[in-house]
Amino acid sequence: MPGQPRNSRTSEEPESRNSRIQRQVMQLIIDRRLQVGALLPTEAELMDDLGVSRNSVREALKALQALDIVEIRHGYGTYVGQASLTPLIDGLTFRTLVRHERDDSGALAEILQVREVLEEGLIRRVAASVTEVELDRLDAVVSRMEVAGRAGRSFPDLDREFHELLYASLGNDLVPQLLAAFWTVFRRVNGARGRPEDPSPALTARWHRDIVTALRARDVEGAQRAMTVHFQGIATRAAAPD
């Protein structure tokens, strides 16, 4: 047809076939209820089951390995992977760094904004469900932050631990994984920019203390305000010129 790119069918068909085989392998894992670490059928068995060539199977498995859906152990076989958020983290980090190199100042702000929306919404639920034991654990983490802050030391590991503990009462395994993904991207990008871990650790400790104080008082609005202040502070730092 006029105006149609040359070899368009040739370029589209392999991608479509590869995607279809990937979906079939994933469906096989689901149908057979294979757990993480379980051994998948051999390449020859997959060829027979799916009716495709060895090369097609290998290409599909390599693509699924990049997504952490399968793990290829050369000489041993292919196993069900962790299906972790690592590919998401790597992709977001690359996307943000590329945009930053193009002087796109909003790239890192977008990562922060997504995390802020998640945490400001979730903190309201936490205020209604967090237990005294969980509050004591959060308090202990903040106390360690304050010690480090008074000494002028940053505490990224404590920061991450705090936010993981904060949402434990929700019983949602995906929440800490998602938040950790955005946290990791932000830290990687900030490190690539040559930024210090935390220019004001004492202030950061105070933001976290305010969150715990509001939660102890079962002050839903106060907890949300404290979380907003926390993220506004991070955003202001991130927007400062390199």
N, C-alpha and C positions, 0 to 999 in steps of 0.2 A: 504494500500500500504506500502511496506517496507520503513522504514525511516520516515514515516509520523507521526507527533506527535499524541499521543493518545488524543481522545476526541476533535480533532481540530474543527470538525463541531459544536460540542456542544458549544465550547467557542466562535466561530465566529458568530453563528446565533443570539444570543441575542443582540450583539453589532450592527449587521446589521439591525435587526428589530427596535432597539431603534433609530438608526440614521434615518431610514426611517420615523418613526413616528414623529420625531423632524422636519424633512423636511416638512411633511404633515401639521403639526401645523403651521409652518412658512408660508407655502403656503396659508393656510386658512386665516391667518392674512392679507396677501397681497391681496388675492382675494376679501375679504370682506372689504378691505380698512380700517381696524381698526387702529385708531390712538393711540399714547401713552396714557396709562391710560384707554383705552376702555376695557370693560369686555368681556372676552372670553366665549365661550359656556361652559356649565358645564361639569364635567367629564363624566356624563351619555350621554350627547349629543355628546361629542367627541368620546366616545366608539361607538355610533351608526354611526356617520359620517365616522369614520376611520375603523370601523369593527375590533376593537382590544379590549383587556381586560382592566379592570380598572387599574390593576397593570402596564400594558404597558403604559397607558396614564400617570399615575403618575410618572413613571420613566422618560418618555420623558419630562414632564413638569419640573421636578426637574433639568434635564440637561439644559433645556432652561433657567431656572431661574439662573443657574450658569453663563450663558452667558449674563445675563441681557436682554434677549429677552422677557421673561415674568416675572411677579411678582406675587407670590402666597401669598394671604392674607388669612390666616386660618380663617375660619368662614365667609368669605365674598366672596371668589372666586378667579379666576386667571385673571390677567389684562395684557395688553400689556406693556412690560417694556420699558426702555429708550434706550436699545441697545447701551449703552455707551461703552467706551474703558476701563472700569474698569477691566474686565477680562484680557485684554491684559496687562494692567499695572501690575496687580498682578502676572501674569505669567512671565513677563519679569523680575520683581523684584526678584522673587523666583529663576529663572534661573540664574540670574547674581550673586545672593548671594551664591548659591550652588557652582558655578564655582569659585567664589572668595575664598570660604572656601577650595577649592581644590588647592589653590595657582595658579589659572589661572589668571594671571595679565591682560590678554587681554579681559576679560569679560566686564569690565566697559568701556574699550576703544571702544568696538564694539558699545555700546549704543551711545557714543559720536560721533562716526564716522557716524552713520546713521543720527543723527540729524544735523551734520555738512554738510553732502551732501545735505540734504533737504534745509537747510537755505542758503547755499552758492548759490544754484541754484535759490531759491525764491527771494533772495535779488536783483537780477538783474531785476526781474519783478517789484519789489516794487519801485526801482529807477525810473521806467518809469511811475508808476501809483500813487505814494503817493502824497497827496495834502498838501498844506501849513498848513491847519488846522491840519491834521494828524501829520505833522512834529512838529507843536507847542506842540501837546500832548506828542509826544516822547521826545521833548526837556524838557518839564516840569518834566517828569519821571526821565530823566537823571540828572536834577538839584537836585532832591531829593536824587538821588544816590550819587551825589557829596557831599552833605551836610552830609549824613551818612558816606561816605568814609573818609571825613576829621576828623570825630569823631571816626573812627576806628570801625564802626558798619557795620555788614553785612546786606544785604537787599535782601533776596531771593524773597520776595513778589514783590518788585519793578522790579527785574530781570524778573520774570515771566510776570508781567504786560507789560513790555517793549516789549518782544517778541510776546505777544498776539496783542498788538497795531500795531506792526511793519507790520504785514501781513493783517491788516484789509482792506486795500485798494484793496486786491486781490478778496475780496468777496467770498472766498472759506471757508465754515464752517469747512471742514475737516482738513484744515491746522493747525489752532490753537489747535484743539483737539489732533492731532497727536504729535505736538511739545510739548504740555503740558504733554502728556503721557510719552514721553522720558525724559522730564524735571523732572517729578515726580519720575520716576524710578531712575534716577541719584541721586536725592536728598535722596531718601530712602536708597539706597545702601551706599552712602557716610555717611549718619547718622549712619547706622548699623556698619560701619567701625570705628566710633568714630571720624570722621574728622570734623574740624570746618566748619561752613557754608561757610566762605570765608576768607582765610588767608590774602588777600590783597584787601580789599574793594575799596580803592582809585584807584588802578590799574584797577579793574573791571569797575569802573565808567568811567575811561578814555577810555577803549575799547568801551563802549557804546556811549560815546561822539563822538568818531571818526566815528562811523557808521552814526550817525545823521548828522555830518558835511559833510560827503561825499554825503549823500542823498540830503541835502540842495543844494549842488553844482551840483546836477544831474550827479554826477561822478559815473557811473556804475562800472567801474573797481576799483575805490577807495573804494566804498562800499563793494564790494566783498573781496578786500584785508583786509579791516577792520574787516569783519566777520571772515576771515581766521585767522587773528591774535588773535581774541577773542577766537576762538576754540583751537588754538594751546596753548594758555595760560591755558585754562581749562584742556586740555589733559596732559600738563606738570605737573600740580598740581595733577591730578588724578593718574598719574603714579608714583608719589613719594612714597617711602616705608611707610608702616603704622607705 
